[in-house]
Amino acid sequence: MQIELKHLDGLKKKLEVQLPSEQVGTTYENVLKEFIRTASIPGFRSGKASRSVVENKYKARLLREVTSELIRSTYEKAMQEAALRVVGRPVVDCDALEKGKAFEYTIEFEVYPEIEVVDLSSEVFEKYVPTITEADLEEEIVRVKKVFSSWKPVERAALAGDRVRIDYKLRYGEGEDTQEETGQELEVVLTVDNTKSSFPEFEAALVGLSAGEEKSMDLVFPENYSKEEFAGKSAHFDVIVKEVQSLSLPEDTEVVRFLQAMRQISSHSEGEQTDVEVEEQADSAAESAQLLNKYVREELEKRFFEAVKEHFEQKILNAFFEKNSVPLVPECLVAAEKEALQKQFTSVQDRDDFDDLVIKRIRNSLLFSKIVEKNQIEFSSEAINAALEGYRRERGAAFLSQWRNASEGAMRDFVKESLFKEAVVEALISTAEAVTEKPITYAEFLALDKEAEAEVL
């Protein structure tokens, strides 16, 4: 067997494999013997048909089988001799086999790019240390209570944060293009916040109105309004307020009762009295307030510490990705990634930077894998299972809620990815010049997240 490697465009390679006529002849004879043994031909007993009869009857099929056997028996050895890191599915091609002649076939494939990584030895990183203030805790308690809140009618003028139920008539456009739209029983929450509302000017105009009041107003829809036919257009509104509603927060006792139930579900203790069971005995208003503070703080700490940890890990990975490059990525990986993204996010292909996004994801994945390979990072099934149980135990209700509809396999994959990410980040940090620490409150961290999101958008 002779092989010759040819370099095509990019990361594409072609392996030309030539088999001598003697090998072709031997394989032909072996396949023919099997055909004669199993052939079922009228007028002959099984296995008793002559060579010429079998060859004439099964000529095309016989040559196909010989071709397949020649490729099957030499393919792995040819690829091993080439000693390349193949990616994707190779494509095999050949000319028609001729008896008594040498046989040639080709294997086309792509290979992984050769990557030399630059470490973070010259980098200094700042690591946030989570700090929960009383203000953070109070705001989180209100947020939790809002989950169990309800809207109730009030006999007063609407305030920011209220909800109003209105009938409206909308007129927009000019001259012959003027159009009207009417609506009844529309419920509008008066957030009056540019960051949370799609039309804050409209909401602000409803503040101060009481049930039964009417108001006419001329406004301009925001340029980024969700309905394109309205975006950026001037409009006249006639509004009748039918009802003003205020958000009613539940008593501490109600919230505590639900949180205790969630904690009980996520508890893995058996055959002994748990802290949850002891705490359920508290039933006074003061005790309920204390328990609510405790439960909310514990869950906030878990979520906050995990978010800060993920933030730091991503900071390290981003710094590593920015310092390294992968000039070429395999086309087969690009095609597979595009297909996967389109299935997961149906409109992602409409993004102007879709191709760049795909290349970036593959590039980062290859760099990530290089660190895994370089540091020989691996985890046994036992380690992954133990980590999964740790997630369930430490994250409790939050983890169960996040993965309530997921399969066991999906959860294991998530935990496995998390383990690899932690190990890779640890390997990268070990090369950094220094890591400093800085305290950060929950409110500050949320603001930081919003700034980062604004930059991305």
Salt bridges, closest charged atoms under 4 A:
GLU16 OE2 - LYS6 NZ 3.18
GLU29 OE2 - ARG51 NH2 2.63
GLU34 OE2 - ARG37 NH2 2.60
GLU55 OE1 - ARG51 NE 3.70
GLU55 OE2 - LYS99 NZ 3.30
GLU69 OE2 - ARG72 NH2 2.66
GLU98 OE1 - LYS101 NZ 3.06
GLU108 OE2 - LYS14 NZ 3.81
GLU123 OE2 - LYS323 NZ 3.80
GLU134 OE2 - ARG297 NH2 3.32
GLU140 OE2 - ARG143 NH2 2.78
GLU140 OE2 - ARG303 NH2 2.45
ASP162 OD2 - ARG156 NH1 2.66
ASP167 OD2 - LYS242 NZ 3.19
GLU185 OE1 - ARG165 NH1 2.41
GLU185 OE2 - LYS242 NZ 3.43
GLU187 OE1 - ARG163 NH1 3.51
ASP218 OD1 - HIS236 ND1 2.78
ASP238 OD1 - HIS236 NE2 3.10
GLU243 OE1 - ARG165 NH2 3.33
ASP252 OD1 - LYS145 NZ 2.58
GLU279 OE1 - ARG263 NH2 3.72
GLU279 OE2 - LYS294 NZ 2.18
GLU298 OE1 - ARG263 NH1 2.61
GLU299 OE2 - LYS302 NZ 3.65
GLU306 OE2 - ARG395 NH2 2.90
GLU313 OE2 - LYS309 NZ 3.03
GLU331 OE1 - LYS12 NZ 3.26
GLU337 OE2 - ARG361 NE 2.53
GLU339 OE2 - LYS343 NZ 3.42
ASP353 OD2 - ARG351 NH2 2.85
ASP355 OD1 - LYS338 NZ 3.06
GLU389 OE2 - ARG392 NH1 2.58
GLU408 OE1 - ARG392 NH2 2.79
GLU422 OE2 - LYS309 NZ 2.90
